[in-house]
Each structure stands twice: as structure tokens, then as C-alpha cells.
Amino acid sequence: MKKLFLVAVPIGLAVLAIAFLFTGSREKADAYEARLERARLKRDFSERAGAARAIPADRLPEWRDEIAALSRWYFDELQAIRNRHPSEPARPTGVEAAAGDRKGKLEEKDRSQLQDFQKYADGRLALLREGRYAPVQSMLAEGLRLDLLAVEPGTPPEGGAPGLRIDFALWGSPRFLERERGGERTVVRSVVPVAFRRIVFHLLDAAGKPYGEMSGGGEPYQKLADPERFQDDFPPGAIFGTWWVELLPREAATVQLEIQTDVRGASGAVRPATFQAQIPIPDAWKLPPGAVFQAEVREAAAPAP
């Protein structure tokens, strides 16, 4: 009996080891297949979105319907991938990935900044996932599409006088991976070669005559250049951001908005892309009665994550 026990124990341990190895191998294969399916889905989204971006800017309802249908299809497919591969490990958020890269030694200042961007990313993802993506204005330039998601008065994050918050999304922005060797590690980061150079508000009075102008650097207060870094579920090809500007003068009735960007191509050549739109100015965007118009643009940008 003792000899039988001595033989049975090693055999049992060997069987268990083989079972663990088989299970681990199967889970790795399942996770790999899930990654491949996600990559194919993102590629398909990029191709479909490229056609949708060609919808003329003056057909805003059609663009809203198209991006809503495209987003609904994308997130349904994403859920189907999860259903087919339930053992796929959860994707880390931007904060979790940064903490992992630094082995948990993330300074409080850096953590707070990343958490702010994480909250920003989560909010933008919710707009798409929940079908609430509804731009109030859309502009086309050089194959890119810039949507104004909301224009609302509010208090700037750094405090001070009330201003105008402008939330936007830029679709079709190119990106590439850049690898840097540092010590024993290779750091891979996503680079988006789009620069916001200038934002200009040409103000017109009720008669359509020029009243004044506001202009400044176009770099947003906050910019989410690589949303997938914070939430892998984001569809590809989008940049999200927020500008803060001064409230507009009461005498202005219409604003001719001009946003100047530069896009760097694969050859290194820089191609300018200028977005333009003419927008009626509601009373909520204007200074209160009696306030003095300073004609300033807030250019202080939040640190890059």
C-alpha cells in the first residue's frame, strides 16, 4: 500500500502540472485571439469611419446619425468579442498601466494628473458608448473632421472670471508607434503628428459687419491625443480636447471661427489644415451687461499626460 502511495503521488502531481500547463496555454491562446479580433475590429472601424468623414459639413444631422450607427456597431462587436473570449484579462486603464510600468512607485502629483486625464477619457468614451455623441458644429479640412461637441459658459479650472468652454473631437488624425530604447527596456509610445497652431474668432455685429477679433495659440487647455492609452475600448482615429476662451462681447451676433492645424505626413512634410465655421452667438456665450470685453484667449494648457 505504501509503495502504491509513493507511485500515485508523483503521477497525480504530474497530471496536475500538465493540466495547469494546458489551461495556461489555452488561456494565452484565447487572449491572443481576442487581441487579433480587437485589432481587426479597429481596422474595420477606421475604414468605415473614413467614408463617413466625407459627409459634407453642412449635413450635420446625417453625420450625427452615421457616427451614432458606427459607434453602436463598434461597441456591439466589442461586446461579442468579450463574449467569445470571457477569460481575456481586463485591459489596464492609463493610471493602472503607468503604475505597473513604474512598479507602483507613482508620485502623487503624477497620479493625480493621470487620474484627471482618466476621468476625462472615461467621459468621452461614455458619449460614444451611450449614443450621446451629438456635435453642435462640424468642419472639414484636408481629410480630417473637427466636431464641436459643446460650447458652454463655465468657470475655468485655474479659476478667475467665467469663460467659454469649447469641447471638440478631431477625427481621422494619423498616428504611429515610436520605439525608444532605454537601458534594458524598450519604451513604445503612440505619436499623433497633429499640432493645433492658432484659434481665431472673427466677430460680426447684427448687420454682418466686422466688430472685433479674438485670437491666440490653438493648443487646447486639455488634449487627449491618445484616448486608447486610457481606455482600450476607444475606437481609433480620434483626438479629444477642450479650449477655454473669454466670454464674447454683447455687441457680437455671429462668430467666424477659424482653427489652424498642422499635420505631419510620413515623409516629414507638414501640411496645414484650416477649419472654418460661421456660428450665431447665443446670449449665454456673451459677457454680462456692463462687463468690459478684454479680447483675450486663455492659452494655459494642461500638462501632457
Secondary structure, 3 states (H helix, E strand, C coil): CHHHHHHHHHHHHHHHHHHHHHHHHHHHHHHHHHHHHHHHHHHHHHHHHHHHCCCCCCCHHHHHHHHHHHHHHHHHHHHHHHHHCCCCCCCCCHHHHHHHHCCCCCCHHHHHHHHHHHHHHHHHHHHHHCCCCCCCEEEEECCEEEEEEEEEEECCCCCCCCEEEEEEEEECCCCEEEEEEECCEEEEEEECCEEEEEEEEEEECCCCCEEEEEEEECCCCEEECCHHHCCCCCCCCEEEEEEEEECECCCCCEEEEEEEEEEECCCCCEEEEEEEEEEECCHHHECCCCCCCCCCECCCCCCCC
